[in-house]
Amino acid sequence: MARYRRQSHVVYHCNYHIVWVSKYRFRIMEGVLKKLLEQDVYLISEWKHVQIEEMNIQKDHIQLVVSIPPK
């Protein structure tokens, strides 16, 4: 079921699946680096008014499902 969001001038449902991959898919995203990446992604998403629906950080990639307002 689609969850629609509202702003003063629009009703929208804009979800995106984003995958970030480390260069050569090196397995470096673990431990302290994983925690820092998670904090940074949440910080940037708040700054840009993006809602994170799902986030999964693996050793060689990050998967996000985000809802971005139409600006």
CHARMM internal coordinates of N, CA and C (Angstrom, degrees):
IC EDIT
DIST 1 N 1 CA 1.4389
DIST 1 CA 1 C 1.5201
ANGL 1 N 1 CA 1 C 109.26
DIST 1 C 2 N 1.2870
ANGL 1 CA 1 C 2 N 117.25
DIHE 1 N 1 CA 1 C 2 N 130.36
DIST 2 N 2 CA 1.4576
ANGL 1 C 2 N 2 CA 122.62
DIHE 1 CA 1 C 2 N 2 CA -177.48
DIST 2 CA 2 C 1.5236
ANGL 2 N 2 CA 2 C 111.04
DIHE 1 C 2 N 2 CA 2 C -76.20
DIST 2 C 3 N 1.3127
ANGL 2 CA 2 C 3 N 115.96
DIHE 2 N 2 CA 2 C 3 N 135.87
DIST 3 N 3 CA 1.4612
ANGL 2 C 3 N 3 CA 120.94
DIHE 2 CA 2 C 3 N 3 CA 175.50
DIST 3 CA 3 C 1.5235
ANGL 3 N 3 CA 3 C 107.70
DIHE 2 C 3 N 3 CA 3 C -103.84
DIST 3 C 4 N 1.2915
ANGL 3 CA 3 C 4 N 115.87
DIHE 3 N 3 CA 3 C 4 N 112.33
DIST 4 N 4 CA 1.4539
ANGL 3 C 4 N 4 CA 120.74
DIHE 3 CA 3 C 4 N 4 CA -179.50
DIST 4 CA 4 C 1.5185
ANGL 4 N 4 CA 4 C 109.54
DIHE 3 C 4 N 4 CA 4 C -88.63
DIST 4 C 5 N 1.3008
ANGL 4 CA 4 C 5 N 115.62
DIHE 4 N 4 CA 4 C 5 N 143.28
DIST 5 N 5 CA 1.4607
ANGL 4 C 5 N 5 CA 121.59
DIHE 4 CA 4 C 5 N 5 CA 177.97
DIST 5 CA 5 C 1.5265
ANGL 5 N 5 CA 5 C 107.83
DIHE 4 C 5 N 5 CA 5 C -112.96
DIST 5 C 6 N 1.3205
ANGL 5 CA 5 C 6 N 115.58
DIHE 5 N 5 CA 5 C 6 N 156.86
DIST 6 N 6 CA 1.4616
ANGL 5 C 6 N 6 CA 120.39
DIHE 5 CA 5 C 6 N 6 CA -176.33
DIST 6 CA 6 C 1.5199
ANGL 6 N 6 CA 6 C 110.73
DIHE 5 C 6 N 6 CA 6 C -125.63
DIST 6 C 7 N 1.3158
ANGL 6 CA 6 C 7 N 113.36
DIHE 6 N 6 CA 6 C 7 N 145.18
DIST 7 N 7 CA 1.4500
ANGL 6 C 7 N 7 CA 122.65
DIHE 6 CA 6 C 7 N 7 CA 166.54
DIST 7 CA 7 C 1.5174
ANGL 7 N 7 CA 7 C 106.31
DIHE 6 C 7 N 7 CA 7 C -128.11
DIST 7 C 8 N 1.3148
ANGL 7 CA 7 C 8 N 117.78
DIHE 7 N 7 CA 7 C 8 N -179.85
DIST 8 N 8 CA 1.4585
ANGL 7 C 8 N 8 CA 119.92
DIHE 7 CA 7 C 8 N 8 CA -174.52
DIST 8 CA 8 C 1.5269
ANGL 8 N 8 CA 8 C 113.07
DIHE 7 C 8 N 8 CA 8 C -63.32
DIST 8 C 9 N 1.3228
ANGL 8 CA 8 C 9 N 117.80
DIHE 8 N 8 CA 8 C 9 N -25.14
DIST 9 N 9 CA 1.4611
ANGL 8 C 9 N 9 CA 120.44
DIHE 8 CA 8 C 9 N 9 CA -174.63
DIST 9 CA 9 C 1.5273
ANGL 9 N 9 CA 9 C 114.57
DIHE 8 C 9 N 9 CA 9 C -122.28
DIST 9 C 10 N 1.3338
ANGL 9 CA 9 C 10 N 117.74
DIHE 9 N 9 CA 9 C 10 N 1.76
DIST 10 N 10 CA 1.4608
ANGL 9 C 10 N 10 CA 118.59
DIHE 9 CA 9 C 10 N 10 CA -173.17
DIST 10 CA 10 C 1.5345
ANGL 10 N 10 CA 10 C 110.84
DIHE 9 C 10 N 10 CA 10 C -156.53
DIST 10 C 11 N 1.3237
ANGL 10 CA 10 C 11 N 114.78
DIHE 10 N 10 CA 10 C 11 N 151.33
DIST 11 N 11 CA 1.4595
ANGL 10 C 11 N 11 CA 122.96
DIHE 10 CA 10 C 11 N 11 CA 168.40
DIST 11 CA 11 C 1.5250
ANGL 11 N 11 CA 11 C 105.45
DIHE 10 C 11 N 11 CA 11 C -114.65
DIST 11 C 12 N 1.3330
ANGL 11 CA 11 C 12 N 117.25
DIHE 11 N 11 CA 11 C 12 N 128.58
DIST 12 N 12 CA 1.4620
ANGL 11 C 12 N 12 CA 118.51
DIHE 11 CA 11 C 12 N 12 CA -172.09
DIST 12 CA 12 C 1.5255
ANGL 12 N 12 CA 12 C 111.73
DIHE 11 C 12 N 12 CA 12 C -141.18
DIST 12 C 13 N 1.3214
ANGL 12 CA 12 C 13 N 113.96
DIHE 12 N 12 CA 12 C 13 N 162.32
DIST 13 N 13 CA 1.4615
ANGL 12 C 13 N 13 CA 123.74
DIHE 12 CA 12 C 13 N 13 CA 173.15
DIST 13 CA 13 C 1.5319
ANGL 13 N 13 CA 13 C 105.97
DIHE 12 C 13 N 13 CA 13 C -147.35
DIST 13 C 14 N 1.3208
ANGL 13 CA 13 C 14 N 116.22
DIHE 13 N 13 CA 13 C 14 N 85.52
DIST 14 N 14 CA 1.4662
ANGL 13 C 14 N 14 CA 122.45
DIHE 13 CA 13 C 14 N 14 CA -177.50
DIST 14 CA 14 C 1.5226
ANGL 14 N 14 CA 14 C 108.63
DIHE 13 C 14 N 14 CA 14 C -115.84
DIST 14 C 15 N 1.3236
ANGL 14 CA 14 C 15 N 117.15
DIHE 14 N 14 CA 14 C 15 N 97.41
DIST 15 N 15 CA 1.4597
ANGL 14 C 15 N 15 CA 121.72
DIHE 14 CA 14 C 15 N 15 CA 177.87
DIST 15 CA 15 C 1.5219
ANGL 15 N 15 CA 15 C 108.96
DIHE 14 C 15 N 15 CA 15 C -110.61
DIST 15 C 16 N 1.3349
ANGL 15 CA 15 C 16 N 114.91
DIHE 15 N 15 CA 15 C 16 N 141.10
DIST 16 N 16 CA 1.4593
ANGL 15 C 16 N 16 CA 121.42
DIHE 15 CA 15 C 16 N 16 CA -178.89
DIST 16 CA 16 C 1.5156
ANGL 16 N 16 CA 16 C 109.09
DIHE 15 C 16 N 16 CA 16 C -129.84
DIST 16 C 17 N 1.3240
ANGL 16 CA 16 C 17 N 115.61
DIHE 16 N 16 CA 16 C 17 N 144.04
DIST 17 N 17 CA 1.4616
ANGL 16 C 17 N 17 CA 122.20
DIHE 16 CA 16 C 17 N 17 CA 174.63
DIST 17 CA 17 C 1.5194
ANGL 17 N 17 CA 17 C 106.28
DIHE 16 C 17 N 17 CA 17 C -106.11
DIST 17 C 18 N 1.3393
ANGL 17 CA 17 C 18 N 116.79
DIHE 17 N 17 CA 17 C 18 N 116.29
DIST 18 N 18 CA 1.4616
ANGL 17 C 18 N 18 CA 122.32
DIHE 17 CA 17 C 18 N 18 CA -176.30
DIST 18 CA 18 C 1.5172
ANGL 18 N 18 CA 18 C 108.45
DIHE 17 C 18 N 18 CA 18 C -116.93
DIST 18 C 19 N 1.3347
ANGL 18 CA 18 C 19 N 115.58
DIHE 18 N 18 CA 18 C 19 N 133.46
DIST 19 N 19 CA 1.4645
ANGL 18 C 19 N 19 CA 120.89
DIHE 18 CA 18 C 19 N 19 CA 177.16
DIST 19 CA 19 C 1.5193
ANGL 19 N 19 CA 19 C 107.91
DIHE 18 C 19 N 19 CA 19 C -125.19
DIST 19 C 20 N 1.3400
ANGL 19 CA 19 C 20 N 116.11
DIHE 19 N 19 CA 19 C 20 N 121.81
DIST 20 N 20 CA 1.4592
ANGL 19 C 20 N 20 CA 121.79
DIHE 19 CA 19 C 20 N 20 CA 173.59
DIST 20 CA 20 C 1.5137
ANGL 20 N 20 CA 20 C 107.11
DIHE 19 C 20 N 20 CA 20 C -106.26
DIST 20 C 21 N 1.3412
ANGL 20 CA 20 C 21 N 115.62
DIHE 20 N 20 CA 20 C 21 N 133.49
DIST 21 N 21 CA 1.4630
ANGL 20 C 21 N 21 CA 121.08
DIHE 20 CA 20 C 21 N 21 CA -177.40
DIST 21 CA 21 C 1.5197
ANGL 21 N 21 CA 21 C 108.50
DIHE 20 C 21 N 21 CA 21 C -122.51
DIST 21 C 22 N 1.3324
ANGL 21 CA 21 C 22 N 116.81
DIHE 21 N 21 CA 21 C 22 N 137.10
DIST 22 N 22 CA 1.4595
ANGL 21 C 22 N 22 CA 120.33
DIHE 21 CA 21 C 22 N 22 CA 176.28
DIST 22 CA 22 C 1.5294
ANGL 22 N 22 CA 22 C 109.32
DIHE 21 C 22 N 22 CA 22 C -70.05
DIST 22 C 23 N 1.3223
ANGL 22 CA 22 C 23 N 115.74
DIHE 22 N 22 CA 22 C 23 N 153.81
DIST 23 N 23 CA 1.4573
ANGL 22 C 23 N 23 CA 120.40
DIHE 22 CA 22 C 23 N 23 CA -178.24
DIST 23 CA 23 C 1.5308
ANGL 23 N 23 CA 23 C 109.76
DIHE 22 C 23 N 23 CA 23 C -59.53
DIST 23 C 24 N 1.3195
ANGL 23 CA 23 C 24 N 115.70
DIHE 23 N 23 CA 23 C 24 N 131.56
DIST 24 N 24 CA 1.4629
ANGL 23 C 24 N 24 CA 124.15
DIHE 23 CA 23 C 24 N 24 CA -177.24
DIST 24 CA 24 C 1.5298
ANGL 24 N 24 CA 24 C 112.04
DIHE 23 C 24 N 24 CA 24 C 58.73
DIST 24 C 25 N 1.3418
ANGL 24 CA 24 C 25 N 116.64
DIHE 24 N 24 CA 24 C 25 N 18.03
DIST 25 N 25 CA 1.4652
ANGL 24 C 25 N 25 CA 123.51
DIHE 24 CA 24 C 25 N 25 CA -179.33
DIST 25 CA 25 C 1.5233
ANGL 25 N 25 CA 25 C 112.53
DIHE 24 C 25 N 25 CA 25 C 52.71
DIST 25 C 26 N 1.3454
ANGL 25 CA 25 C 26 N 115.66
DIHE 25 N 25 CA 25 C 26 N 38.09
DIST 26 N 26 CA 1.4608
ANGL 25 C 26 N 26 CA 120.17
DIHE 25 CA 25 C 26 N 26 CA 174.05
DIST 26 CA 26 C 1.5234
ANGL 26 N 26 CA 26 C 109.33
DIHE 25 C 26 N 26 CA 26 C -61.05
DIST 26 C 27 N 1.3035
ANGL 26 CA 26 C 27 N 117.15
DIHE 26 N 26 CA 26 C 27 N 142.07
DIST 27 N 27 CA 1.4687
ANGL 26 C 27 N 27 CA 122.76
DIHE 26 CA 26 C 27 N 27 CA -177.98
DIST 27 CA 27 C 1.5318
ANGL 27 N 27 CA 27 C 109.35
DIHE 26 C 27 N 27 CA 27 C -90.62
DIST 27 C 28 N 1.3493
ANGL 27 CA 27 C 28 N 115.33
DIHE 27 N 27 CA 27 C 28 N 76.79
DIST 28 N 28 CA 1.4615
ANGL 27 C 28 N 28 CA 120.17
DIHE 27 CA 27 C 28 N 28 CA -174.63
DIST 28 CA 28 C 1.5231
ANGL 28 N 28 CA 28 C 113.52
DIHE 27 C 28 N 28 CA 28 C -113.55
DIST 28 C 29 N 1.3209
ANGL 28 CA 28 C 29 N 118.63
DIHE 28 N 28 CA 28 C 29 N -11.46
DIST 29 N 29 CA 1.4655
ANGL 28 C 29 N 29 CA 120.96
DIHE 28 CA 28 C 29 N 29 CA -173.96
DIST 29 CA 29 C 1.5228
ANGL 29 N 29 CA 29 C 110.92
DIHE 28 C 29 N 29 CA 29 C -89.71
DIST 29 C 30 N 1.3273
ANGL 29 CA 29 C 30 N 115.36
DIHE 29 N 29 CA 29 C 30 N 80.05
DIST 30 N 30 CA 1.4516
ANGL 29 C 30 N 30 CA 121.06
DIHE 29 CA 29 C 30 N 30 CA 177.60
DIST 30 CA 30 C 1.5240
ANGL 30 N 30 CA 30 C 109.02
DIHE 29 C 30 N 30 CA 30 C -150.04
DIST 30 C 31 N 1.2951
ANGL 30 CA 30 C 31 N 116.84
DIHE 30 N 30 CA 30 C 31 N 161.38
DIST 31 N 31 CA 1.4593
ANGL 30 C 31 N 31 CA 121.64
DIHE 30 CA 30 C 31 N 31 CA 177.58
DIST 31 CA 31 C 1.5209
ANGL 31 N 31 CA 31 C 112.63
DIHE 30 C 31 N 31 CA 31 C 69.54
DIST 31 C 32 N 1.3359
ANGL 31 CA 31 C 32 N 115.41
DIHE 31 N 31 CA 31 C 32 N -131.46
DIST 32 N 32 CA 1.4655
ANGL 31 C 32 N 32 CA 122.35
DIHE 31 CA 31 C 32 N 32 CA -177.22
DIST 32 CA 32 C 1.5251
ANGL 32 N 32 CA 32 C 110.77
DIHE 31 C 32 N 32 CA 32 C -64.99
DIST 32 C 33 N 1.3214
ANGL 32 CA 32 C 33 N 117.42
DIHE 32 N 32 CA 32 C 33 N -39.33
DIST 33 N 33 CA 1.4673
ANGL 32 C 33 N 33 CA 120.96
DIHE 32 CA 32 C 33 N 33 CA 179.84
DIST 33 CA 33 C 1.5275
ANGL 33 N 33 CA 33 C 110.98
DIHE 32 C 33 N 33 CA 33 C -61.84
DIST 33 C 34 N 1.3106
ANGL 33 CA 33 C 34 N 117.44
DIHE 33 N 33 CA 33 C 34 N -38.43
DIST 34 N 34 CA 1.4694
ANGL 33 C 34 N 34 CA 121.55
DIHE 33 CA 33 C 34 N 34 CA 178.48
DIST 34 CA 34 C 1.5277
ANGL 34 N 34 CA 34 C 110.52
DIHE 33 C 34 N 34 CA 34 C -62.81
DIST 34 C 35 N 1.3366
ANGL 34 CA 34 C 35 N 117.44
DIHE 34 N 34 CA 34 C 35 N -43.95
DIST 35 N 35 CA 1.4649
ANGL 34 C 35 N 35 CA 121.33
DIHE 34 CA 34 C 35 N 35 CA 179.25
DIST 35 CA 35 C 1.5267
ANGL 35 N 35 CA 35 C 111.15
DIHE 34 C 35 N 35 CA 35 C -65.19
DIST 35 C 36 N 1.3387
ANGL 35 CA 35 C 36 N 117.36
DIHE 35 N 35 CA 35 C 36 N -40.83
DIST 36 N 36 CA 1.4649
ANGL 35 C 36 N 36 CA 121.03
DIHE 35 CA 35 C 36 N 36 CA 178.52
DIST 36 CA 36 C 1.5222
ANGL 36 N 36 CA 36 C 111.54
DIHE 35 C 36 N 36 CA 36 C -64.98
DIST 36 C 37 N 1.3276
ANGL 36 CA 36 C 37 N 116.73
DIHE 36 N 36 CA 36 C 37 N -41.54
DIST 37 N 37 CA 1.4650
ANGL 36 C 37 N 37 CA 120.45
DIHE 36 CA 36 C 37 N 37 CA 178.34
DIST 37 CA 37 C 1.5249
ANGL 37 N 37 CA 37 C 110.72
DIHE 36 C 37 N 37 CA 37 C -63.09
DIST 37 C 38 N 1.3219
ANGL 37 CA 37 C 38 N 116.97
DIHE 37 N 37 CA 37 C 38 N -42.36
DIST 38 N 38 CA 1.4625
ANGL 37 C 38 N 38 CA 120.73
DIHE 37 CA 37 C 38 N 38 CA 179.82
DIST 38 CA 38 C 1.5305
ANGL 38 N 38 CA 38 C 110.93
DIHE 37 C 38 N 38 CA 38 C -62.66
DIST 38 C 39 N 1.3288
ANGL 38 CA 38 C 39 N 117.04
DIHE 38 N 38 CA 38 C 39 N -44.16
DIST 39 N 39 CA 1.4628
ANGL 38 C 39 N 39 CA 120.83
DIHE 38 CA 38 C 39 N 39 CA 177.75
DIST 39 CA 39 C 1.5173
ANGL 39 N 39 CA 39 C 111.43
DIHE 38 C 39 N 39 CA 39 C -62.86
DIST 39 C 40 N 1.3396
ANGL 39 CA 39 C 40 N 117.11
DIHE 39 N 39 CA 39 C 40 N -43.10
DIST 40 N 40 CA 1.4621
ANGL 39 C 40 N 40 CA 120.95
DIHE 39 CA 39 C 40 N 40 CA -179.15
DIST 40 CA 40 C 1.5213
ANGL 40 N 40 CA 40 C 111.97
DIHE 39 C 40 N 40 CA 40 C -65.41
DIST 40 C 41 N 1.3233
ANGL 40 CA 40 C 41 N 116.92
DIHE 40 N 40 CA 40 C 41 N -40.15
DIST 41 N 41 CA 1.4694
ANGL 40 C 41 N 41 CA 120.08
DIHE 40 CA 40 C 41 N 41 CA 179.21
DIST 41 CA 41 C 1.5280
ANGL 41 N 41 CA 41 C 109.89
DIHE 40 C 41 N 41 CA 41 C -63.96
DIST 41 C 42 N 1.3361
ANGL 41 CA 41 C 42 N 117.74
DIHE 41 N 41 CA 41 C 42 N -43.35
DIST 42 N 42 CA 1.4683
ANGL 41 C 42 N 42 CA 120.42
DIHE 41 CA 41 C 42 N 42 CA 178.08
DIST 42 CA 42 C 1.5260
ANGL 42 N 42 CA 42 C 111.26
DIHE 41 C 42 N 42 CA 42 C -65.35
DIST 42 C 43 N 1.3211
ANGL 42 CA 42 C 43 N 117.21
DIHE 42 N 42 CA 42 C 43 N -39.85
DIST 43 N 43 CA 1.4618
ANGL 42 C 43 N 43 CA 121.24
DIHE 42 CA 42 C 43 N 43 CA 179.57
DIST 43 CA 43 C 1.5261
ANGL 43 N 43 CA 43 C 111.56
DIHE 42 C 43 N 43 CA 43 C -63.52
DIST 43 C 44 N 1.3255
ANGL 43 CA 43 C 44 N 117.16
DIHE 43 N 43 CA 43 C 44 N -45.84
DIST 44 N 44 CA 1.4646
ANGL 43 C 44 N 44 CA 121.60
DIHE 43 CA 43 C 44 N 44 CA 179.82
DIST 44 CA 44 C 1.5228
ANGL 44 N 44 CA 44 C 110.74
DIHE 43 C 44 N 44 CA 44 C -67.41
DIST 44 C 45 N 1.3305
ANGL 44 CA 44 C 45 N 117.11
DIHE 44 N 44 CA 44 C 45 N -37.71
DIST 45 N 45 CA 1.4645
ANGL 44 C 45 N 45 CA 119.25
DIHE 44 CA 44 C 45 N 45 CA 179.90
DIST 45 CA 45 C 1.5294
ANGL 45 N 45 CA 45 C 111.36
DIHE 44 C 45 N 45 CA 45 C -66.50
DIST 45 C 46 N 1.3265
ANGL 45 CA 45 C 46 N 117.64
DIHE 45 N 45 CA 45 C 46 N -37.39
DIST 46 N 46 CA 1.4675
ANGL 45 C 46 N 46 CA 119.70
DIHE 45 CA 45 C 46 N 46 CA 175.31
DIST 46 CA 46 C 1.5189
ANGL 46 N 46 CA 46 C 110.94
DIHE 45 C 46 N 46 CA 46 C -65.06
DIST 46 C 47 N 1.3112
ANGL 46 CA 46 C 47 N 116.54
DIHE 46 N 46 CA 46 C 47 N -42.45
DIST 47 N 47 CA 1.4668
ANGL 46 C 47 N 47 CA 122.14
DIHE 46 CA 46 C 47 N 47 CA -178.89
DIST 47 CA 47 C 1.5302
ANGL 47 N 47 CA 47 C 111.20
DIHE 46 C 47 N 47 CA 47 C -62.03
DIST 47 C 48 N 1.3229
ANGL 47 CA 47 C 48 N 117.19
DIHE 47 N 47 CA 47 C 48 N -38.45
DIST 48 N 48 CA 1.4643
ANGL 47 C 48 N 48 CA 122.58
DIHE 47 CA 47 C 48 N 48 CA -177.94
DIST 48 CA 48 C 1.5300
ANGL 48 N 48 CA 48 C 113.43
DIHE 47 C 48 N 48 CA 48 C -93.79
DIST 48 C 49 N 1.3391
ANGL 48 CA 48 C 49 N 118.49
DIHE 48 N 48 CA 48 C 49 N 4.54
DIST 49 N 49 CA 1.4674
ANGL 48 C 49 N 49 CA 124.26
DIHE 48 CA 48 C 49 N 49 CA 179.21
DIST 49 CA 49 C 1.5299
ANGL 49 N 49 CA 49 C 111.65
DIHE 48 C 49 N 49 CA 49 C 60.10
DIST 49 C 50 N 1.3156
ANGL 49 CA 49 C 50 N 115.33
DIHE 49 N 49 CA 49 C 50 N 45.23
DIST 50 N 50 CA 1.4664
ANGL 49 C 50 N 50 CA 123.12
DIHE 49 CA 49 C 50 N 50 CA 178.54
DIST 50 CA 50 C 1.5238
ANGL 50 N 50 CA 50 C 107.44
DIHE 49 C 50 N 50 CA 50 C -110.53
DIST 50 C 51 N 1.3229
ANGL 50 CA 50 C 51 N 116.60
DIHE 50 N 50 CA 50 C 51 N 134.42
DIST 51 N 51 CA 1.4592
ANGL 50 C 51 N 51 CA 120.12
DIHE 50 CA 50 C 51 N 51 CA 177.98
DIST 51 CA 51 C 1.5268
ANGL 51 N 51 CA 51 C 109.26
DIHE 50 C 51 N 51 CA 51 C -99.22
DIST 51 C 52 N 1.3195
ANGL 51 CA 51 C 52 N 115.27
DIHE 51 N 51 CA 51 C 52 N 127.44
DIST 52 N 52 CA 1.4618
ANGL 51 C 52 N 52 CA 120.92
DIHE 51 CA 51 C 52 N 52 CA 178.62
DIST 52 CA 52 C 1.5205
ANGL 52 N 52 CA 52 C 107.92
DIHE 51 C 52 N 52 CA 52 C -87.53
DIST 52 C 53 N 1.3279
ANGL 52 CA 52 C 53 N 115.99
DIHE 52 N 52 CA 52 C 53 N 116.49
DIST 53 N 53 CA 1.4668
ANGL 52 C 53 N 53 CA 121.55
DIHE 52 CA 52 C 53 N 53 CA 177.79
DIST 53 CA 53 C 1.5269
ANGL 53 N 53 CA 53 C 109.86
DIHE 52 C 53 N 53 CA 53 C -81.71
DIST 53 C 54 N 1.3349
ANGL 53 CA 53 C 54 N 116.59
DIHE 53 N 53 CA 53 C 54 N -45.62
DIST 54 N 54 CA 1.4693
ANGL 53 C 54 N 54 CA 122.13
DIHE 53 CA 53 C 54 N 54 CA 178.89
DIST 54 CA 54 C 1.5158
ANGL 54 N 54 CA 54 C 108.66
DIHE 53 C 54 N 54 CA 54 C -145.61
DIST 54 C 55 N 1.3355
ANGL 54 CA 54 C 55 N 115.96
DIHE 54 N 54 CA 54 C 55 N 145.32
DIST 55 N 55 CA 1.4578
ANGL 54 C 55 N 55 CA 120.83
DIHE 54 CA 54 C 55 N 55 CA 174.76
DIST 55 CA 55 C 1.5147
ANGL 55 N 55 CA 55 C 108.30
DIHE 54 C 55 N 55 CA 55 C -142.29
DIST 55 C 56 N 1.3303
ANGL 55 CA 55 C 56 N 116.19
DIHE 55 N 55 CA 55 C 56 N 134.38
DIST 56 N 56 CA 1.4537
ANGL 55 C 56 N 56 CA 122.54
DIHE 55 CA 55 C 56 N 56 CA 179.40
DIST 56 CA 56 C 1.5220
ANGL 56 N 56 CA 56 C 107.63
DIHE 55 C 56 N 56 CA 56 C -137.10
DIST 56 C 57 N 1.3298
ANGL 56 CA 56 C 57 N 116.33
DIHE 56 N 56 CA 56 C 57 N 119.49
DIST 57 N 57 CA 1.4621
ANGL 56 C 57 N 57 CA 120.36
DIHE 56 CA 56 C 57 N 57 CA 178.85
DIST 57 CA 57 C 1.5210
ANGL 57 N 57 CA 57 C 107.98
DIHE 56 C 57 N 57 CA 57 C -108.48
DIST 57 C 58 N 1.3146
ANGL 57 CA 57 C 58 N 115.80
DIHE 57 N 57 CA 57 C 58 N 115.36
DIST 58 N 58 CA 1.4608
ANGL 57 C 58 N 58 CA 122.39
DIHE 57 CA 57 C 58 N 58 CA 175.15
DIST 58 CA 58 C 1.5240
ANGL 58 N 58 CA 58 C 108.47
DIHE 57 C 58 N 58 CA 58 C -100.77
DIST 58 C 59 N 1.3286
ANGL 58 CA 58 C 59 N 118.10
DIHE 58 N 58 CA 58 C 59 N 179.30
DIST 59 N 59 CA 1.4635
ANGL 58 C 59 N 59 CA 121.02
DIHE 58 CA 58 C 59 N 59 CA -177.83
DIST 59 CA 59 C 1.5249
ANGL 59 N 59 CA 59 C 112.72
DIHE 58 C 59 N 59 CA 59 C -68.02
DIST 59 C 60 N 1.3497
ANGL 59 CA 59 C 60 N 117.84
DIHE 59 N 59 CA 59 C 60 N -26.44
DIST 60 N 60 CA 1.4627
ANGL 59 C 60 N 60 CA 119.69
DIHE 59 CA 59 C 60 N 60 CA -175.97
DIST 60 CA 60 C 1.5253
ANGL 60 N 60 CA 60 C 114.09
DIHE 59 C 60 N 60 CA 60 C -122.85
DIST 60 C 61 N 1.3322
ANGL 60 CA 60 C 61 N 118.93
DIHE 60 N 60 CA 60 C 61 N 1.44
DIST 61 N 61 CA 1.4653
ANGL 60 C 61 N 61 CA 120.34
DIHE 60 CA 60 C 61 N 61 CA 178.18
DIST 61 CA 61 C 1.5310
ANGL 61 N 61 CA 61 C 111.27
DIHE 60 C 61 N 61 CA 61 C -161.33
DIST 61 C 62 N 1.3452
ANGL 61 CA 61 C 62 N 114.61
DIHE 61 N 61 CA 61 C 62 N 162.53
DIST 62 N 62 CA 1.4630
ANGL 61 C 62 N 62 CA 122.17
DIHE 61 CA 61 C 62 N 62 CA 176.59
DIST 62 CA 62 C 1.5239
ANGL 62 N 62 CA 62 C 107.15
DIHE 61 C 62 N 62 CA 62 C -122.96
DIST 62 C 63 N 1.3225
ANGL 62 CA 62 C 63 N 117.17
DIHE 62 N 62 CA 62 C 63 N 131.16
DIST 63 N 63 CA 1.4602
ANGL 62 C 63 N 63 CA 121.99
DIHE 62 CA 62 C 63 N 63 CA 175.95
DIST 63 CA 63 C 1.5248
ANGL 63 N 63 CA 63 C 108.98
DIHE 62 C 63 N 63 CA 63 C -114.03
DIST 63 C 64 N 1.3273
ANGL 63 CA 63 C 64 N 115.39
DIHE 63 N 63 CA 63 C 64 N 132.39
DIST 64 N 64 CA 1.4570
ANGL 63 C 64 N 64 CA 121.55
DIHE 63 CA 63 C 64 N 64 CA 179.00
DIST 64 CA 64 C 1.5200
ANGL 64 N 64 CA 64 C 109.77
DIHE 63 C 64 N 64 CA 64 C -129.97
DIST 64 C 65 N 1.3107
ANGL 64 CA 64 C 65 N 116.18
DIHE 64 N 64 CA 64 C 65 N 141.80
DIST 65 N 65 CA 1.4618
ANGL 64 C 65 N 65 CA 122.30
DIHE 64 CA 64 C 65 N 65 CA 166.29
DIST 65 CA 65 C 1.5251
ANGL 65 N 65 CA 65 C 103.90
DIHE 64 C 65 N 65 CA 65 C -118.84
DIST 65 C 66 N 1.3332
ANGL 65 CA 65 C 66 N 115.69
DIHE 65 N 65 CA 65 C 66 N 115.32
DIST 66 N 66 CA 1.4599
ANGL 65 C 66 N 66 CA 120.68
DIHE 65 CA 65 C 66 N 66 CA -174.43
DIST 66 CA 66 C 1.5188
ANGL 66 N 66 CA 66 C 111.36
DIHE 65 C 66 N 66 CA 66 C -125.43
DIST 66 C 67 N 1.3306
ANGL 66 CA 66 C 67 N 114.66
DIHE 66 N 66 CA 66 C 67 N 154.48
DIST 67 N 67 CA 1.4593
ANGL 66 C 67 N 67 CA 122.00
DIHE 66 CA 66 C 67 N 67 CA 174.77
DIST 67 CA 67 C 1.5165
ANGL 67 N 67 CA 67 C 106.78
DIHE 66 C 67 N 67 CA 67 C -111.73
DIST 67 C 68 N 1.3262
ANGL 67 CA 67 C 68 N 115.69
DIHE 67 N 67 CA 67 C 68 N 118.65
DIST 68 N 68 CA 1.4647
ANGL 67 C 68 N 68 CA 121.60
DIHE 67 CA 67 C 68 N 68 CA -176.10
DIST 68 CA 68 C 1.5086
ANGL 68 N 68 CA 68 C 109.83
DIHE 67 C 68 N 68 CA 68 C -115.25
DIST 68 C 69 N 1.3410
ANGL 68 CA 68 C 69 N 117.95
DIHE 68 N 68 CA 68 C 69 N 126.82
DIST 69 N 69 CA 1.4599
ANGL 68 C 69 N 69 CA 119.91
DIHE 68 CA 68 C 69 N 69 CA 178.78
DIST 69 CA 69 C 1.5260
ANGL 69 N 69 CA 69 C 111.32
DIHE 68 C 69 N 69 CA 69 C -66.43
DIST 69 C 70 N 1.3200
ANGL 69 CA 69 C 70 N 117.54
DIHE 69 N 69 CA 69 C 70 N 147.54
DIST 70 N 70 CA 1.4752
ANGL 69 C 70 N 70 CA 120.20
DIHE 69 CA 69 C 70 N 70 CA -179.86
DIST 70 CA 70 C 1.5259
ANGL 70 N 70 CA 70 C 110.69
DIHE 69 C 70 N 70 CA 70 C -76.79
DIST 70 C 71 N 1.3033
ANGL 70 CA 70 C 71 N 116.24
DIHE 70 N 70 CA 70 C 71 N 99.48
DIST 71 N 71 CA 1.4585
ANGL 70 C 71 N 71 CA 121.46
DIHE 70 CA 70 C 71 N 71 CA 178.97
DIST 71 CA 71 C 1.5113
ANGL 71 N 71 CA 71 C 109.09
DIHE 70 C 71 N 71 CA 71 C -119.00
END
COOR INIT
IC SEED 1 N 1 CA 1 C
IC BUILD
